[in-house]
Amino acid sequence: MEALKGHHRYEGNRLPVTNAVSAANRISKELKIGHSGNDLVERLPDEITDRFGTDINVIVEALGDVKAEIDKAMVFINL
């Protein structure tokens, strides 16, 4: 629950999963996957870049073709 409630807040002690959800939220905005009504892709907080060892651009590049993976998953879902 903390990850869902707290992934937009950056103060205080956060669980590692909350940092992962925060990063995933930013990555989905960067890749324009879905639309929350907010197009601003904020910089990842230092706590998250420290955990992943890099910034959002390098993370996105390392993920490869995420949209192709989503397309494959959608085919599977619709079977």
C-alpha positions as CSV (number, residue, x, y, z in Angstrom):
1,M,0.0,0.0,0.0
2,E,2.8,2.4,0.8
3,A,4.2,2.1,-2.7
4,L,0.8,3.1,-4.2
5,K,0.2,5.9,-1.7
6,G,3.7,7.3,-1.6
7,H,5.2,7.0,-5.0
8,H,4.7,10.8,-5.6
9,R,6.3,11.8,-2.3
10,Y,10.0,11.9,-1.8
11,E,10.5,12.7,1.9
12,G,10.9,10.3,4.7
13,N,11.9,6.7,4.8
14,R,10.6,4.9,1.7
15,L,10.5,1.2,0.9
16,P,12.6,0.0,-2.0
17,V,9.4,-1.0,-3.8
18,T,8.2,2.6,-3.6
19,N,11.3,3.8,-5.3
20,A,10.7,1.2,-8.0
21,V,7.1,2.3,-8.5
22,S,8.2,5.9,-8.7
23,A,10.8,5.1,-11.3
24,A,8.2,3.0,-13.3
25,N,5.8,6.0,-13.1
26,R,8.5,8.3,-14.6
27,I,9.5,5.7,-17.2
28,S,6.0,5.2,-18.4
29,K,5.7,9.0,-18.8
30,E,9.0,9.2,-20.7
31,L,7.8,6.4,-23.0
32,K,4.3,7.9,-23.3
33,I,2.7,4.7,-22.1
34,G,-0.8,5.5,-21.0
35,H,-1.8,9.1,-20.0
36,S,-2.4,10.3,-16.5
37,G,-3.2,13.9,-17.6
38,N,0.2,15.1,-16.6
39,D,2.9,15.2,-19.3
40,L,5.6,16.5,-17.1
41,V,8.4,14.0,-16.6
42,E,10.1,15.1,-13.5
43,R,13.8,14.3,-12.8
44,L,14.2,11.2,-10.7
45,P,15.1,12.1,-7.1
46,D,18.7,11.4,-6.0
47,E,17.6,8.6,-3.8
48,I,16.2,6.7,-6.8
49,T,19.1,7.4,-9.2
50,D,21.5,6.3,-6.4
51,R,19.6,3.0,-6.0
52,F,19.6,2.3,-9.8
53,G,23.0,3.8,-10.3
54,T,22.0,6.1,-13.2
55,D,19.4,8.6,-14.4
56,I,16.1,8.0,-16.2
57,N,17.5,8.3,-19.7
58,V,20.0,5.5,-19.2
59,I,17.4,3.3,-17.5
60,V,15.0,3.8,-20.4
61,E,17.7,3.0,-22.9
62,A,18.7,-0.2,-21.0
63,L,15.0,-1.4,-21.1
64,G,15.1,-1.7,-24.8
65,D,11.9,-1.7,-26.8
66,V,9.3,-1.7,-24.0
67,K,6.5,-0.9,-26.4
68,A,7.1,-4.1,-28.4
69,E,7.0,-6.1,-25.1
70,I,3.7,-4.4,-24.3
71,D,2.3,-5.3,-27.7
72,K,3.3,-9.0,-27.2
73,A,1.6,-8.9,-23.7
74,M,-1.6,-7.5,-25.2
75,V,-1.7,-10.3,-27.8
76,F,-1.3,-12.8,-25.0
77,I,-4.0,-11.1,-22.9
78,N,-6.4,-11.2,-25.9
79,L,-6.0,-14.9,-26.5
